[in-house]
Amino acid sequence: MAELKPIVFKSLLVDRTGQTFGRLTAIRCLGVRGKRTIWLCSCACGKEIEATASALKTGNPKSCGFYNIDVRRARLTVHGRG
């Protein structure tokens, strides 16, 4: 992965700290990779991941990946039986 650079124009940065996107909550801005702002996010399951600001705005990703396991488990459960 490319190295993260510090944010130069903080006034242009939209502060997403504390905002929730699906199961992810933005903790802090890590910096810029290329032209994308990278945020450290905490998932509802407790795991921390990095996500771009644009991905958070569009709703992708919704979680750290554990969400897919929950969805599959719920889909395969029939009348309370796994």
TIDOTI-830355 format. One record per residue: residue number from 1; x negated, y negated, z of N, C-alpha, C, O, CB in turn. Coordinates in steps of 0.001 Angstrom, whole numbers, padded with zeros to 6 digits. Glycine has a CB too. Example, Ala and Ser with C-alpha at 12.3 -4.5 7.8 and 13.67 -1.06 7.14 Angstrom:
@i = 1; n.east = -013190; n.north = 005690; n.up = 007800; ca.east = -012300; ca.north = 004500; ca.up = 007800; c.east = -013200; c.north = 003300; c.up = 007800; o.east = -014236; o.north = 003319; o.up = 008465; cb.east = -011308; cb.north = 004473; cb.up = 009046
@i = 2; n.east = -012850; n.north = 002250; n.up = 007080; ca.east = -013670; ca.north = 001060; ca.up = 007140; c.east = -012900; c.north = -000030; c.up = 007870; o.east = -013409; o.north = -001138; o.up = 008039; cb.east = -014084; cb.north = 000598; cb.up = 005725
***
This chain:
@i = 1; n.east = -000831; n.north = 001177; n.up = 000000; ca.east = 000000; ca.north = 000000; ca.up = 000000; c.east = -000875; c.north = -001240; c.up = 000000; o.east = -001995; o.north = -001237; o.up = 000512; cb.east = 000945; cb.north = 000001; cb.up = 001201
@i = 2; n.east = -000344; n.north = -002283; n.up = -000579; ca.east = -001069; ca.north = -003548; ca.up = -000624; c.east = -001106; c.north = -004171; c.up = 000759; o.east = -000240; o.north = -003926; o.up = 001599; cb.east = -000425; cb.north = -004516; cb.up = -001634
@i = 3; n.east = -002119; n.north = -004971; n.up = 000971; ca.east = -002298; ca.north = -005627; ca.up = 002267; c.east = -001260; c.north = -006732; c.up = 002463; o.east = -000896; o.north = -007436; o.up = 001521; cb.east = -003720; cb.north = -006206; cb.up = 002386
@i = 4; n.east = -000797; n.north = -006866; n.up = 003689; ca.east = 000166; ca.north = -007921; ca.up = 004019; c.east = -000569; c.north = -009238; c.up = 004210; o.east = -001615; o.north = -009291; o.up = 004857; cb.east = 000976; cb.north = -007558; cb.up = 005293
@i = 5; n.east = -000011; n.north = -010296; n.up = 003643; ca.east = -000575; ca.north = -011632; ca.up = 003795; c.east = 000341; c.north = -012433; c.up = 004713; o.east = 001548; o.north = -012194; o.up = 004739; cb.east = -000747; cb.north = -012342; cb.up = 002409
@i = 6; n.east = -000217; n.north = -013382; n.up = 005468; ca.east = 000643; ca.north = -014203; ca.up = 006329; c.east = 001548; c.north = -015105; c.up = 005505; o.east = 001241; o.north = -015420; o.up = 004355; cb.east = -000206; cb.north = -015048; cb.up = 007283
@i = 7; n.east = 002652; n.north = -015516; n.up = 006088; ca.east = 003603; ca.north = -016421; ca.up = 005421; c.east = 003008; c.north = -017827; c.up = 005425; o.east = 002600; o.north = -018327; o.up = 006474; cb.east = 005014; cb.north = -016404; cb.up = 006133
@i = 8; n.east = 002956; n.north = -018464; n.up = 004256; ca.east = 002375; ca.north = -019797; ca.up = 004140; c.east = 003415; c.north = -020871; c.up = 004427; o.east = 003158; o.north = -021790; o.up = 005205; cb.east = 001778; cb.north = -019999; cb.up = 002747
@i = 9; n.east = 004577; n.north = -020766; n.up = 003811; ca.east = 005627; ca.north = -021776; ca.up = 003955; c.east = 006734; c.north = -021225; c.up = 004856; o.east = 007740; o.north = -020713; o.up = 004365; cb.east = 006201; cb.north = -022188; cb.up = 002560
@i = 10; n.east = 006549; n.north = -021330; n.up = 006160; ca.east = 007521; ca.north = -020783; ca.up = 007095; c.east = 008867; c.north = -021480; c.up = 007001; o.east = 009889; o.north = -020912; o.up = 007388; cb.east = 006996; cb.north = -020883; cb.up = 008501
@i = 11; n.east = 008878; n.north = -022706; n.up = 006490; ca.east = 010146; ca.north = -023422; ca.up = 006362; c.east = 011033; c.north = -022790; c.up = 005283; o.east = 012250; o.north = -022976; o.up = 005300; cb.east = 009890; cb.north = -024902; cb.up = 006037
@i = 12; n.east = 010436; n.north = -022045; n.up = 004346; ca.east = 011205; ca.north = -021381; ca.up = 003293; c.east = 011725; c.north = -020011; c.up = 003732; o.east = 012586; o.north = -019427; o.up = 003074; cb.east = 010351; cb.north = -021230; cb.up = 002046
@i = 13; n.east = 011198; n.north = -019507; n.up = 004840; ca.east = 011572; ca.north = -018192; ca.up = 005332; c.east = 012933; c.north = -018242; c.up = 006020; o.east = 013160; o.north = -019072; o.up = 006901; cb.east = 010507; cb.north = -017658; cb.up = 006293
@i = 14; n.east = 013832; n.north = -017355; n.up = 005617; ca.east = 015119; ca.north = -017225; ca.up = 006293; c.east = 014891; c.north = -016312; c.up = 007490; o.east = 014471; o.north = -015165; o.up = 007330; cb.east = 016245; cb.north = -016658; cb.up = 005328
@i = 15; n.east = 015164; n.north = -016815; n.up = 008680; ca.east = 014927; ca.north = -016035; ca.up = 009889; c.east = 016023; c.north = -014995; c.up = 010054; o.east = 017174; o.north = -015332; o.up = 010329; cb.east = 014857; cb.north = -016948; cb.up = 011127
@i = 16; n.east = 015662; n.north = -013741; n.up = 009887; ca.east = 016611; ca.north = -012638; ca.up = 009992; c.east = 016449; c.north = -011884; c.up = 011312; o.east = 017056; o.north = -010829; o.up = 011498; cb.east = 016433; cb.north = -011679; cb.up = 008816
@i = 17; n.east = 015647; n.north = -012408; n.up = 012219; ca.east = 015402; ca.north = -011772; ca.up = 013505; c.east = 016714; c.north = -011562; c.up = 014249; o.east = 017488; o.north = -012500; o.up = 014440; cb.east = 014436; cb.north = -012613; cb.up = 014350
@i = 18; n.east = 016959; n.north = -010322; n.up = 014667; ca.east = 018169; ca.north = -009995; ca.up = 015412; c.east = 019368; c.north = -009649; c.up = 014545; o.east = 020363; o.north = -009132; o.up = 015053; cb.east = 018523; cb.north = -011127; cb.up = 016287
@i = 19; n.east = 019294; n.north = -009923; n.up = 013247; ca.east = 020410; ca.north = -009594; ca.up = 012361; c.east = 020442; c.north = -008083; c.up = 012117; o.east = 019403; o.north = -007424; o.up = 012071; cb.east = 020293; cb.north = -010366; cb.up = 011012
@i = 20; n.east = 021653; n.north = -007553; n.up = 011964; ca.east = 021830; ca.north = -006122; ca.up = 011752; c.east = 022253; c.north = -005861; c.up = 010311; o.east = 023135; o.north = -006531; o.up = 009775; cb.east = 022872; cb.north = -005546; cb.up = 012737
@i = 21; n.east = 021608; n.north = -004877; n.up = 009697; ca.east = 021881; ca.north = -004470; ca.up = 008315; c.east = 022111; c.north = -002962; c.up = 008335; o.east = 021155; o.north = -002188; o.up = 008361; cb.east = 020692; cb.north = -004865; cb.up = 007334
@i = 22; n.east = 023368; n.north = -002546; n.up = 008323; ca.east = 023666; ca.north = -001116; ca.up = 008459; c.east = 023285; c.north = -000672; c.up = 009855; o.east = 023829; o.north = -001183; o.up = 010834; cb.east = 022914; cb.north = -000271; cb.up = 007388
@i = 23; n.east = 022363; n.north = 000267; n.up = 009967; ca.east = 021869; ca.north = 000725; ca.up = 011269; c.east = 020538; c.north = 000077; c.up = 011635; o.east = 019957; o.north = 000390; o.up = 012674; cb.east = 021719; cb.north = 002239; cb.up = 011270
@i = 24; n.east = 020054; n.north = -000830; n.up = 010778; ca.east = 018766; ca.north = -001481; ca.up = 011019; c.east = 018951; c.north = -002861; c.up = 011629; o.east = 019858; o.north = -003598; o.up = 011245; cb.east = 017972; cb.north = -001589; cb.up = 009720
@i = 25; n.east = 018096; n.north = -003209; n.up = 012575; ca.east = 018065; ca.north = -004541; ca.up = 013176; c.east = 016684; c.north = -005120; c.up = 012927; o.east = 015675; o.north = -004504; o.up = 013270; cb.east = 018399; cb.north = -004496; cb.up = 014713
@i = 26; n.east = 016638; n.north = -006313; n.up = 012325; ca.east = 015364; ca.north = -006963; ca.up = 012030; c.east = 014711; c.north = -007418; c.up = 013333; o.east = 015336; o.north = -008103; o.up = 014142; cb.east = 015567; cb.north = -008168; cb.up = 011068
@i = 27; n.east = 013446; n.north = -007031; n.up = 013533; ca.east = 012712; ca.north = -007390; ca.up = 014746; c.east = 011857; c.north = -008625; c.up = 014510; o.east = 011949; o.north = -009610; o.up = 015242; cb.east = 011835; cb.north = -006219; cb.up = 015214
@i = 28; n.east = 011011; n.north = -008556; n.up = 013463; ca.east = 010147; ca.north = -009702; ca.up = 013152; c.east = 009616; c.north = -009579; c.up = 011736; o.east = 009586; o.north = -008500; o.up = 011144; cb.east = 008976; cb.north = -009804; cb.up = 014159
@i = 29; n.east = 009196; n.north = -010726; n.up = 011214; ca.east = 008601; ca.north = -010764; ca.up = 009881; c.east = 007146; c.north = -010353; c.up = 009991; o.east = 006409; o.north = -010876; o.up = 010827; cb.east = 008734; cb.north = -012177; cb.up = 009239
@i = 30; n.east = 006725; n.north = -009404; n.up = 009137; ca.east = 005346; ca.north = -008926; ca.up = 009157; c.east = 004438; c.north = -009732; c.up = 008236; o.east = 003239; o.north = -009846; o.up = 008489; cb.east = 005302; cb.north = -007469; cb.up = 008767
@i = 31; n.east = 005004; n.north = -010291; n.up = 007169; ca.east = 004202; ca.north = -011035; ca.up = 006207; c.east = 004725; c.north = -010827; c.up = 004797; o.east = 005877; o.north = -010449; o.up = 004589; cb.east = 002734; cb.north = -010618; cb.up = 006294
@i = 32; n.east = 003841; n.north = -011085; n.up = 003829; ca.east = 004220; ca.north = -010992; ca.up = 002424; c.east = 003340; c.north = -009959; c.up = 001734; o.east = 002121; o.north = -009952; o.up = 001905; cb.east = 004102; cb.north = -012370; cb.up = 001724
@i = 33; n.east = 003967; n.north = -009089; n.up = 000956; ca.east = 003249; ca.north = -008120; ca.up = 000131; c.east = 003649; c.north = -008415; c.up = -001303; o.east = 004793; o.north = -008178; o.up = -001693; cb.east = 003577; cb.north = -006618; cb.up = 000541
@i = 34; n.east = 002712; n.north = -008930; n.up = -002090; ca.east = 003044; ca.north = -009373; ca.up = -003441; c.east = 003912; c.north = -010607; c.up = -003344; o.east = 003468; o.north = -011641; o.up = -002844; cb.east = 003761; cb.north = -008256; cb.up = -004246
@i = 35; n.east = 005149; n.north = -010514; n.up = -003818; ca.east = 006095; ca.north = -011630; ca.up = -003717; c.east = 007240; c.north = -011299; c.up = -002766; o.east = 008226; o.north = -012034; o.up = -002707; cb.east = 006651; cb.north = -011987; cb.up = -005102
@i = 36; n.east = 007121; n.north = -010211; n.up = -002028; ca.east = 008220; ca.north = -009753; ca.up = -001173; c.east = 007887; c.north = -009949; c.up = 000311; o.east = 006783; o.north = -009647; o.up = 000763; cb.east = 008531; cb.north = -008272; cb.up = -001454
@i = 37; n.east = 008866; n.north = -010457; n.up = 001049; ca.east = 008726; ca.north = -010631; ca.up = 002488; c.east = 009069; c.north = -009314; c.up = 003166; o.east = 010124; o.north = -008732; o.up = 002910; cb.east = 009635; cb.north = -011786; cb.up = 003012
@i = 38; n.east = 008173; n.north = -008846; n.up = 004034; ca.east = 008336; ca.north = -007561; ca.up = 004707; c.east = 008766; c.north = -007794; c.up = 006155; o.east = 008167; o.north = -008596; o.up = 006873; cb.east = 007021; cb.north = -006735; cb.up = 004649
@i = 39; n.east = 009813; n.north = -007080; n.up = 006569; ca.east = 010336; ca.north = -007181; ca.up = 007925; c.east = 010166; c.north = -005855; c.up = 008653; o.east = 010335; o.north = -004784; o.up = 008070; cb.east = 011816; cb.north = -007598; cb.up = 007908
@i = 40; n.east = 009830; n.north = -005942; n.up = 009929; ca.east = 009811; ca.north = -004768; ca.up = 010793; c.east = 011220; c.north = -004623; c.up = 011347; o.east = 011765; o.north = -005561; o.up = 011929; cb.east = 008734; cb.north = -004895; cb.up = 011950
@i = 41; n.east = 011810; n.north = -003440; n.up = 011164; ca.east = 013198; ca.north = -003204; ca.up = 011589; c.east = 013254; c.north = -002006; c.up = 012520; o.east = 012461; o.north = -001071; o.up = 012407; cb.east = 014126; cb.north = -002979; cb.up = 010366
@i = 42; n.east = 014200; n.north = -002051; n.up = 013435; ca.east = 014439; ca.north = -000954; ca.up = 014362; c.east = 015745; c.north = -000285; c.up = 013970; o.east = 016761; o.north = -000954; o.up = 013777; cb.east = 014480; cb.north = -001452; cb.up = 015844
@i = 43; n.east = 015715; n.north = 001040; n.up = 013851; ca.east = 016915; ca.north = 001795; ca.up = 013508; c.east = 017694; c.north = 002107; c.up = 014785; o.east = 017141; o.north = 002044; o.up = 015883; cb.east = 016549; cb.north = 003105; cb.up = 012749
@i = 44; n.east = 018956; n.north = 002436; n.up = 014643; ca.east = 019796; ca.north = 002790; ca.up = 015793; c.east = 019260; c.north = 004027; c.up = 016515; o.east = 019513; o.north = 004202; o.up = 017707; cb.east = 021242; cb.north = 003035; cb.up = 015339
@i = 45; n.east = 018527; n.north = 004877; n.up = 015811; ca.east = 017965; ca.north = 006083; ca.up = 016421; c.east = 016686; c.north = 005785; c.up = 017202; o.east = 016191; o.north = 006645; o.up = 017931; cb.east = 017684; cb.north = 007127; cb.up = 015348
@i = 46; n.east = 016140; n.north = 004555; n.up = 017053; ca.east = 014949; ca.north = 004169; ca.up = 017790; c.east = 013684; c.north = 004072; c.up = 016948; o.east = 012690; o.north = 003501; o.up = 017398; cb.east = 014725; cb.north = 005130; cb.up = 018881
@i = 47; n.east = 013702; n.north = 004610; n.up = 015751; ca.east = 012530; ca.north = 004580; ca.up = 014882; c.east = 012376; c.north = 003196; c.up = 014258; o.east = 013370; o.north = 002522; o.up = 013988; cb.east = 012639; cb.north = 005658; cb.up = 013782
@i = 48; n.east = 011127; n.north = 002767; n.up = 014028; ca.east = 010870; ca.north = 001476; ca.up = 013390; c.east = 010367; c.north = 001698; c.up = 011970; o.east = 009536; o.north = 002572; o.up = 011722; cb.east = 009845; cb.north = 000648; cb.up = 014206
@i = 49; n.east = 010886; n.north = 000891; n.up = 011037; ca.east = 010459; ca.north = 000976; ca.up = 009641; c.east = 010201; c.north = -000421; c.up = 009106; o.east = 010627; o.north = -001413; o.up = 009699; cb.east = 011518; cb.north = 001703; cb.up = 008777
@i = 50; n.east = 009500; n.north = -000492; n.up = 007980; ca.east = 009298; ca.north = -001746; ca.up = 007260; c.east = 010268; c.north = -001791; c.up = 006093; o.east = 010472; o.north = -000790; o.up = 005406; cb.east = 007825; cb.north = -001889; cb.up = 006767
@i = 51; n.east = 010869; n.north = -002963; n.up = 005869; ca.east = 011795; ca.north = -003127; ca.up = 004753; c.east = 011633; c.north = -004529; c.up = 004184; o.east = 011298; o.north = -005464; o.up = 004911; cb.east = 013267; cb.north = -002875; cb.up = 005200
@i = 52; n.east = 011869; n.north = -004673; n.up = 002891; ca.east = 011799; ca.north = -005999; ca.up = 002277; c.east = 013069; c.north = -006774; c.up = 002593; o.east = 014123; o.north = -006187; o.up = 002839; cb.east = 011595; cb.north = -005891; cb.up = 000744
@i = 53; n.east = 012959; n.north = -008095; n.up = 002585; ca.east = 014118; ca.north = -008952; ca.up = 002851; c.east = 015204; c.north = -008725; c.up = 001808; o.east = 016388; o.north = -008692; o.up = 002144; cb.east = 013704; cb.north = -010434; cb.up = 002871
@i = 54; n.east = 014815; n.north = -008568; n.up = 000552; ca.east = 015806; ca.north = -008364; ca.up = -000506; c.east = 016529; c.north = -007030; c.up = -000333; o.east = 017729; o.north = -006940; o.up = -000593; cb.east = 015136; cb.north = -008424; cb.up = -001885
@i = 55; n.east = 015813; n.north = -005995; n.up = 000102; ca.east = 016446; ca.north = -004700; ca.up = 000334; c.east = 017439; c.north = -004786; c.up = 001486; o.east = 018512; o.north = -004186; o.up = 001426; cb.east = 015387; cb.north = -003627; cb.up = 000625
@i = 56; n.east = 017093; n.north = -005521; n.up = 002524; ca.east = 018006; ca.north = -005678; ca.up = 003656; c.east = 019267; c.north = -006419; c.up = 003231; o.east = 020372; o.north = -006047; o.up = 003624; cb.east = 017316; cb.north = -006423; cb.up = 004808
@i = 57; n.east = 019102; n.north = -007477; n.up = 002423; ca.east = 020257; ca.north = -008260; ca.up = 001971; c.east = 021209; c.north = -007431; c.up = 001129; o.east = 022425; o.north = -007590; o.up = 001242; cb.east = 019796; cb.north = -009469; cb.up = 001176
@i = 58; n.east = 020686; n.north = -006548; n.up = 000287; ca.east = 021530; ca.north = -005757; ca.up = -000606; c.east = 022073; c.north = -004492; c.up = 000056; o.east = 022888; o.north = -003785; o.up = -000537; cb.east = 020753; cb.north = -005383; cb.up = -001843
@i = 59; n.east = 021626; n.north = -004201; n.up = 001283; ca.east = 022133; ca.north = -003034; ca.up = 001998; c.east = 021398; c.north = -001751; c.up = 001710; o.east = 021915; o.north = -000666; o.up = 001977; cb.east = 023548; cb.north = -002843; cb.up = 001683
@i = 60; n.east = 020208; n.north = -001855; n.up = 001172; ca.east = 019403; ca.north = -000671; ca.up = 000897; c.east = 018024; c.north = -000898; c.up = 001484; o.east = 017316; o.north = -001754; o.up = 000952; cb.east = 019324; cb.north = -000373; cb.up = -000635
@i = 61; n.east = 017592; n.north = -000249; n.up = 002479; ca.east = 018108; ca.north = 000944; ca.up = 003132; c.east = 019112; c.north = 000615; c.up = 004230; o.east = 019131; o.north = -000496; o.up = 004761; cb.east = 016968; cb.north = 001748; cb.up = 003708
@i = 62; n.east = 019952; n.north = 001606; n.up = 004564; ca.east = 020933; ca.north = 001436; ca.up = 005631; c.east = 020366; c.north = 001900; c.up = 006973; o.east = 020818; o.north = 001470; o.up = 008034; cb.east = 022218; cb.north = 002210; cb.up = 005302
@i = 63; n.east = 019362; n.north = 002789; n.up = 006906; ca.east = 018761; ca.north = 003320; ca.up = 008128; c.east = 017361; c.north = 003828; c.up = 007806; o.east = 016860; o.north = 003638; o.up = 006697; cb.east = 019638; cb.north = 004456; cb.up = 008741
@i = 64; n.east = 016743; n.north = 004470; n.up = 008775; ca.east = 015394; ca.north = 005004; ca.up = 008595; c.east = 015391; c.north = 006309; c.up = 007813; o.east = 014322; o.north = 006808; o.up = 007462; cb.east = 014736; cb.north = 005216; cb.up = 009940
@i = 65; n.east = 016550; n.north = 006867; n.up = 007536; ca.east = 016649; ca.north = 008148; ca.up = 006840; c.east = 017425; c.north = 009154; c.up = 007671; o.east = 017940; o.north = 010139; o.up = 007143; cb.east = 015256; cb.north = 008694; cb.up = 006517
@i = 66; n.east = 017507; n.north = 008907; n.up = 008966; ca.east = 018264; ca.north = 009788; ca.up = 009847; c.east = 019747; c.north = 009736; c.up = 009526; o.east = 020468; o.north = 010706; o.up = 009760; cb.east = 018031; cb.north = 009414; cb.up = 011305
@i = 67; n.east = 020212; n.north = 008608; n.up = 008988; ca.east = 021620; ca.north = 008429; ca.up = 008614; c.east = 022063; c.north = 009513; c.up = 007634; o.east = 023170; o.north = 010036; o.up = 007756; cb.east = 021842; cb.north = 007035; cb.up = 007996
@i = 68; n.east = 021216; n.north = 009855; n.up = 006668; ca.east = 021561; ca.north = 010883; ca.up = 005684; c.east = 021816; c.north = 012225; c.up = 006347; o.east = 022698; o.north = 012971; o.up = 005922; cb.east = 020452; cb.north = 011020; cb.up = 004648
@i = 69; n.east = 021052; n.north = 012539; n.up = 007383; ca.east = 021247; ca.north = 013789; ca.up = 008115; c.east = 022604; c.north = 013772; c.up = 008805; o.east = 023328; o.north = 014767; o.up = 008783; cb.east = 020113; cb.north = 014008; cb.up = 009149
@i = 70; n.east = 022954; n.north = 012629; n.up = 009423; ca.east = 024259; ca.north = 012502; ca.up = 010079; c.east = 025401; c.north = 012666; c.up = 009088; o.east = 026394; o.north = 013329; o.up = 009386; cb.east = 024372; cb.north = 011152; cb.up = 010780
@i = 71; n.east = 025265; n.north = 012065; n.up = 007910; ca.east = 026318; ca.north = 012146; ca.up = 006885; c.east = 026491; c.north = 013586; c.up = 006424; o.east = 027616; o.north = 014072; o.up = 006305; cb.east = 025983; cb.north = 011236; cb.up = 005678
@i = 72; n.east = 025379; n.north = 014268; n.up = 006163; ca.east = 025460; ca.north = 015670; ca.up = 005733; c.east = 026075; c.north = 016546; c.up = 006812; o.east = 026892; o.north = 017418; o.up = 006516; cb.east = 024071; cb.north = 016198; cb.up = 005366
@i = 73; n.east = 025690; n.north = 016319; n.up = 008054; ca.east = 026223; ca.north = 017106; ca.up = 009165; c.east = 027734; c.north = 016908; c.up = 009280; o.east = 028474; o.north = 017871; o.up = 009482; cb.east = 025529; cb.north = 016718; cb.up = 010488
@i = 74; n.east = 028191; n.north = 015656; n.up = 009151; ca.east = 029628; ca.north = 015367; ca.up = 009241; c.east = 030385; c.north = 015984; c.up = 008069; o.east = 031502; o.north = 016474; o.up = 008235; cb.east = 029869; cb.north = 013849; cb.up = 009281
@i = 75; n.east = 029773; n.north = 015959; n.up = 006878; ca.east = 030431; ca.north = 016505; ca.up = 005697; c.east = 030571; c.north = 018026; c.up = 005787; o.east = 031547; o.north = 018593; o.up = 005294; cb.east = 029654; cb.north = 016123; cb.up = 004439
@i = 76; n.east = 029591; n.north = 018687; n.up = 006419; ca.east = 029617; ca.north = 020143; ca.up = 006514; c.east = 030432; c.north = 020643; c.up = 007704; o.east = 030709; o.north = 021839; o.up = 007798; cb.east = 028209; cb.north = 020672; cb.up = 006610
@i = 77; n.east = 030815; n.north = 019760; n.up = 008603; ca.east = 031607; ca.north = 020154; ca.up = 009766; c.east = 033076; c.north = 020238; c.up = 009360; o.east = 033657; o.north = 019275; o.up = 008860; cb.east = 031413; cb.north = 019149; cb.up = 010943
@i = 78; n.east = 033657; n.north = 021409; n.up = 009586; ca.east = 035052; ca.north = 021618; ca.up = 009238; c.east = 035826; c.north = 021862; c.up = 010526; o.east = 035615; o.north = 022859; o.up = 011216; cb.east = 035218; cb.north = 022808; cb.up = 008239
@i = 79; n.east = 036726; n.north = 020932; n.up = 010836; ca.east = 037592; ca.north = 021066; ca.up = 012012; c.east = 036800; c.north = 021298; c.up = 013286; o.east = 037186; o.north = 022115; o.up = 014122; cb.east = 038572; cb.north = 022204; cb.up = 011811
@i = 80; n.east = 035685; n.north = 020576; n.up = 013438; ca.east = 034897; ca.north = 020649; ca.up = 014654; c.east = 033921; c.north = 021805; c.up = 014723; o.east = 033253; o.north = 021992; o.up = 015740; cb.east = 035793; cb.north = 020725; cb.up = 015796
@i = 81; n.east = 033828; n.north = 022580; n.up = 013659; ca.east = 032908; ca.north = 023712; ca.up = 013642; c.east = 031792; c.north = 023450; c.up = 012638; o.east = 032060; o.north = 023097; o.up = 011490; cb.east = 033653; cb.north = 025023; cb.up = 013298
@i = 82; n.east = 030557; n.north = 023618; n.up = 013059; ca.east = 029397; ca.north = 023355; ca.up = 012222; c.east = 029062; c.north = 024536; c.up = 011434; o.east = 028105; o.north = 024510; o.up = 010660; cb.east = 028223; cb.north = 022937; cb.up = 013022
***
